Amino acid sequence: MSRVENTRGTSRQILAVALPAFAALVAEPVMLLADTAMIGHLGTPELAGLAVASVVLTTIVGLCVFLAYGTTSAVARSHGAGREAEAGAQAVGGIWLAAGLGVGLGMLAALLARPVSTALASSTEVADHASTYLAISAAGVPAMLLALAATGALRGVLDLRTPLYATVSACVANVGLNAVLIYGLGWGVAGAALGTVVAQWGAAVWLVTTVVRRASADGVSSRPRLAPVLDAARAGVPLLIRTATLRVAVLLATAVAATFGDASLAAYQVTAIVVTFCAFALDAIAIAGQTLTGRALGAGDADLTQALTSQMLRWGWGMGAAIGLVVAALTPWLPAAFTTDPAVVDVLVPALLAAALVQPLSGAVFVLDGVLIGAGDGRYLAVAGAVALVAYAPFALLAGVTDAGLTWLWVAYAGFIAARWVTLEHRRRSGRWIVLG
């Protein structure tokens, strides 16, 4: 096979996974963007309250993203090796683990909604809105974790359509419900939270049902069995640590932004949502990395693994650059979609430009992260995450102590991304992550 044919072949494999994954992933931040825009027009305290509640919820879900990533890697490797019953057992085990964690974390979120909101908020009014949103949204935590585990299992067997359809349907339903509940019934922040919870449960039921049916067809029982659940939990520990470092970085940034006042905290929420939108778009290639790397290694094909990694890395740089240019070009007009407060707009514009500049490097980081997750290299990712956090924290804290402002906080975030790239690129070049079978 010629080099050109090989490149085309790997490109087709990546596109087959990345395109539907991109559509599904972008649907989620679109839902967050819609929530942010609707609540933002209620007022600055409401928008700042959403910032606080969102960071708590995304931290809970983010810490449990191993339910998706770990399941994708394990199921893809078993599926690539032709062990379908084993893949089904891993999928069902992941779902039961998600159910148990979801109920426990949902109850904890509801109980701690007020004290956590008070600790992170920039004022009492902001804390009131944050605690309301968080207390209601706690009911959706089990649904979010079930959706993570089910989506990971489906990606592992290259079923990208079901997560796409379920996610898009949930987003459409969420926007409609929120419009009615926030404006039609006048429920404000509480209406936004309730509409999102209903949409989340609809998607979770759809996804879990699909996984269970597939596992049953392969002769796997849907009843809880301790061994697969424990296997899923053990495999998820390194990824949990890796994700914890990312969430600590986000929590630290939110706490520092709160010291700058309500306007800066509200602007931080908008910037964070835009960056999240970019991250989900870039994560499409990372998910291709998780799925295709796991399958290639499971099939014992090191050459294909290397070819896929090189191609995805080029795409990560390119897509990151394209997204950064789009965000920079739209920055003069983006603030109007979220707020009419001049104080928020003044802080928001330079912060968005700073966030846009780091997108090319983010694209490379996301790809390398996905490849190593797909290879099951969780222990290294945990260590690398800790190293990047230690490098980032002093600069974030310095921005707060010196009252440097939100833009410099995002400059510090760029340093965090750079530290992640250095550690991940070092691992890629070492080749020690390539373990066949």
N, C-alpha and C positions, 0 to 999 in steps of 0.2 A: 504494500500500500504506500502511495506517495505521501510526502509531508502535507501537501495541499488537501488530499483526500482525508487524511487523518484529522487535520484541523477542522475540516467540514463536518466530519463525523462527531467529533467531540462537541463542536458548536451546536449541532442538532440535539445531542443529548442534554446539553445545558439548557438550551431554549425550551425543550419539552418539559422541563421541571420549572425553570425560572419564570416563564411567562404566566402560567396559571398561579404560581406562588406569588408573583408580583401583584396580580389583580386581587388576590385574597388578602395579602398583607396591606396593600394600600387602602382597602375598604375599611380596615380597623381605624387607622388615623383619620380617615375621612369622617368617621363617626365622632372621633374626639374633636376634630376641627368644627364639626357642626354643633356639638355641645358647647364648645368654647365660644363660638360666634353667637349662639343664642343666649348663653348666660352673660357674655360680655356686654350685650346690649341692655341687660337688666341694670348694670352698674359696675363700677370698679370694685367695691367690696365683694360683690358676688363673684366676679372673675378671680379676684385674689383668693376667695374661699375655695373655688374650684381648683386653683393651683395647689393649695395645701392638701385637699382631699385626693386629688389626682396622684400626687407624689406618694401618698400612703398606699393607695390602691395599686398603683403600678409597681410599687416596691413589693407588695405581697405577691402579686402575680409574677413579677420579674424574678423573684427568688425561686419561684416554682416553675420557671421556664424549662428546667431540666426535664419536666414531665413530657414536653414536646421534643426537646433536643435529644435527650437520652433515649426516648422511645424510637425516634426516627433512626438514630444510629444503630440500635440493637435490632430493630425490625428489618432495616435495610440490609444489614450484614447477613442475617438469617435468610432473608428472602433471596439475596444474591447467591447464597450457597444452596438454595433449593430446599431449605428446611421450613416448609410452610406452617406446620403445626407448632413448631417452636416460635415462629414469628407471631402466630395468633395468640399463644400463651403469654408472650411478652406484652402484646397489645392489651390484652384483658387485665394483666397484672398492673400495667400502668394506669388503667382507668380506675381500678379499685383503690390504688394508692392516691390518685387525684381526688376521689370521692371522700376518703378519710381526711386528707389534708384540707380539702375545701370546706368541709363542715367545721372543723376545728378552727381554721383561720378566719372563717366568716364570723363565727361567734366571738372570736377575739377582737376582730375589727369593730363589731358592734359595741362591745363592752368598753373599748378604749377610744371610741370616736371623739368624745368630748375632751379628755385630757391630752390626747395626741394633737388634736386641732388647736387647742389652747397653746400648747408648747411651740408649735410651728408657725402660728398665725402672727401677722404684724399688728393686729388690733382685735378688740373684743367682737366687733361686728363681723370681721372676716372669720373669726373662730366660730361664730354662730352658723354662718353659711357652710363652712367646711364640715362641721360636726353633723349638720343635717344631711348633707350629701353623702358623707361617709357612712352614717348609721343606716341609711336606706340601701346604699350600694353594697353593704356587707352581705345582703341576701343574694347577691349575684356572684360572690366569690366562688362558691362550689361550682357554679356553671362555667365560670372562666377557666378553672383548673381542669374540669372535665373536658372542655373544648380543647385545651392545650394537649392533653394526653391523647385524645382521639385524633386530633389533627396530626400529631407526630406519628401515630401508628399508620394513618392513611398515606402520609408522605413516604413512609418507609416502603410501601408496596406500590409506589408511584401512582396512587389515586389522588391527583391534585384537584380534580373537578369537584368532588364532594365538599372539601373545605372551602373552595371558591364559592360554590352556590350557597352554602350555609352562611358564610360570612357576609356576602353581598346582601342576601335576604335579610339578615339581622340588621345590617346597617340601614337599609331602606326603611325597615320597620321602626328602627330607633329614631330616625329623623322625623318620621310621621308622628310617632307617639309623643316625642318631645315637643313638637310644634303645638300639638293639641294640649298637652299637659302644662307646658310652660306658659303659653300665651292664651290658648283657648279657655282653659280652666283657671288660669292665673296661679298655678302652684309653684311657679318660680324654680328655685334650685331643687326643691323636693321633687317636682315633676320631672326634671331632667334626670335625676337619679332613678326614679321609678321606671321611666321609659326605657332606660338603658338596661335595667335588671330584667325586664320582660323580654327584651330582644336577646339578651345573653342566654337566657334559659331556652329560648326557642332554638338557637343555634346548637347549644349543648345537647339537647335531646336528639336532634337530627344527626349529629356527628357520632354520638355514642351508639345510637341504634345501628348505624352503618357498620361500625367496627365490630359490634357484637354479632351481627348477621354474617359478616365475612369470617369471623373466627369460628362460628358454628358450622359454616360450610366446610371448614378444614378440620372439623371434628374436635374443636376446643370448647370446653364448657365455659359458660359465662359466670358460673358461680365463683365466689372468692376463694382462692387457694393461697396459702401463706407463702409458699416458695417463690412463685413469680412476683408477688408483691414485694417480698424482701429483696429479690434480685433487682427489681426496678429501683427500690430505695437505695441499695448499696451503690448501684451504678450512678445514681443521681447526686451523691454526696459531693464529689469533686466539682461537678457543674453547679451545684448549689453554692459552693464557696466562690467559684468564679463569678457567678451572678451577683452574689452578695457584695463583692468588691465594686461592681458597677452601680449597684443600688446605693451603696454608701456614698459613692461619688455624687449621685443625683441628690440624695438627702442633704449632703453637705452644701451643695450649690443652692438648694432651696432655702436652707437655713441662713446662708450668707445673703441671698437675695432679699430675704425678709428684713434684714437689718437695714436695708436701703430705703424701706418705707413701702406703703401700699402700691404706689404707682410702679415702682421697680419690680415688686413681686408680681403684679398683674402683667407687666411686660415680660417678666421671666416665664410666666405661664404660656403666653403666646409664642415666645421664641422656642420654648421647650416642645410645644405641640408641633411647630414647624419642623424642628430638628427630628422629632419622633416620626413625622411623616416621611422625611428623607431617609431615616434609618430603616423604616419598614420597606421602603422601596429598594434600598441597597441590600436588605436582608433576603430579597428574592434570590440573588446569586449565592448568598451564604447557605440558603436552604438547599439549593442545587448542590452545593458543596457537601452538606451533611448527607444528603440522600445518595448522590452518585459516588462519593468517596466510600461510604459504607458498603455499597453494592460492589464496587470494583475491588475493594480489599477482601470482601467476603468471597468473591470469585477468584481471588489469587492473582489479580492482574495489576502488578506494580507499574508497568509502563502506562497503562490507561490512567491510573491514579495520578501519575506525574503530568500527563498530557492535559487532563481535566483541570488540575490545579493551576497550571501555567495559563491556560486559556481563561479560566474564571478570574484569575488575578488581573489579567489585562482588562477584562470587562469591568472589574470592580473599580479600577482607576478611572476608566473612561466614563462609566455611569456616574461616579462621584463627581467628576469634573462637570459633567452636563447638569447635574442637579444643583451644584453650587452656582453655576452661571444663571440658572433659572431663578433661584432664590434671590441672588443679588439683583437681577434685573427687575424682579417683582417687588423688591423691598419698598420703594416709594409708595406703592399702592396697597400692600398687604395690611398695614395697621388699620385701615378704614374698615376692613372686613370684621374686625374684632372689637374695636373700641372707638369712641368719639372723644375720649379724654385727652386733651393736648399734652398733659404731663406724662401719660403713658406712651403716647406716640413719640415724644422727644427721646425717651429712653430706649424705645423699641427699635427704631431704625438702625442705629449703629450696632446694637446687639445682633440683629439679624444679619448684617453684613459680616460681622466677626464669625458667626456660625456658618455662613456660606463658604468662607475661605477654607474651612477644614474638611469640607465634604469629599474632595478627591482622596485624601488620606483615609477618611472614614470608610470609603468604598473598599480600599485594600485591606483594612483591618477587619471588616465584616467578612470578606471572603476567606481570609486566613483563619479566622475564628471558626467559620462554618466547616472548613476542611478538617481542622483538628478535632472538632466535635464529632464529625462523621468518622474519623479514624479512632474514636474512643480515647483520645489523648486528654482526658479530663484533668488528670493530676497536674500536668504541665500548665493547663489553662488556669487552674486555681492559683498556682504559684505566680504565673505571669500577671494575673489580675491583681494580686496583692502588691507586686512590685510597682505596677502602674499607679495604684491608689496611693502608695507611699510617696511616689514622685509628684502626684497631683495635689494632695491635701495641703501642703504648705503654701502653695500659690493661691489656692482658693481661699484659705484662711487669711492670707496677706491682703487679698482684695477686700475682705470684710473689715479687717483691722484698720486699714488705711482709708476706708470709705472710697475705694477707687471707682466704684460704680459697676453696673451690670455688664457693660462691654468688656471690661477687664476680667470679669468672672468668666465670660465665654472665651476669652483668650487663654485663661488658665485651663479651660476644658480642652482647648486645642492641644495643649501640652499633655493632657491625659491621653488623648487619642494617639499622639506621637509616641508616648511611652509604650502603649499597647502594641503599636506597629513594630517597634524595635524588638520586643520580646517575641512576638509571633513570627516575624521574618527570620529571626535567629533560629527558631525551631524548624521552620520550613526548610531552611538551607541545610540543617543537620541531617535530615532524612530519617531521624530516629522514630518518627511517628508512623512510618510505613510498616505495619504489621499485617501480614497476609493471613487469610483463613478466617 
